[in-house]
Amino acid sequence: MKLIVLSCLLFPAMAFADRLFEIPTANKVFRDTVRLGYRVSLGRADEGLSQATFGIGLNMEGEVRNLQNRTALSLAYSIVPAVPDTVPGIIVGVRDLLNSVPGSRGEFIALTFKMNQDGLYNSNTPSEVTVGLGGGSIRGLFVGTRLPITDRFRIIAEHDSRRISAGIEILPIPNAKIQWVFRDKTTYLNAEFGFRLK
């Protein structure tokens, strides 16, 4: 428990439920697992974003984000996990629950569909398509996709109801990912690492 609190204080953050880049997906962080991340806008080093996402029980997930010394808490509830080629995952949540960052509070529901692959190099990694609807800061419909080229290299793209983001995602070691994402005229580098507490 102390490790969760320490992780949240050291690596606070502002959206969540495993995200593509900004939009939430129905890929819940597992119970007793913490994922720490840091995002930097290349060219603007002062705009770093740190985050800690943690699984709470079987169905809940919490996230703390910190951007420019403002901390936001988000919560999500996983209604059903995705079963590839059968049932989409469904998650509902609230981003920035306490509205600590003005204008960032938003409610959402997201469905993530997973489709198995039949290729030689990526047959053990499903493609994902997420569609969702939000209110508040998440204005309207959002959509995104994660397309595996191999089990360690993916192409990602999303439209968060306002902007389009696209890039690549690399999984260099287990439980770690690096994203290189382009949005508007800005390039972002995002790194995340997850670990089990027990």
PyMOL commands that set and color helices and strands:
alter all, ss='L'
color gray80, all
select helices_A, chain A and resi 2-10
alter helices_A, ss='H'
color red, helices_A
select strands_A, chain A and resi 33-42+44-56+60-67+70-80+89-95+106-115+127-134+140-150+153-159+164-170+176-183+186-196
alter strands_A, ss='S'
color yellow, strands_A
deselect
rebuild
show_as cartoon
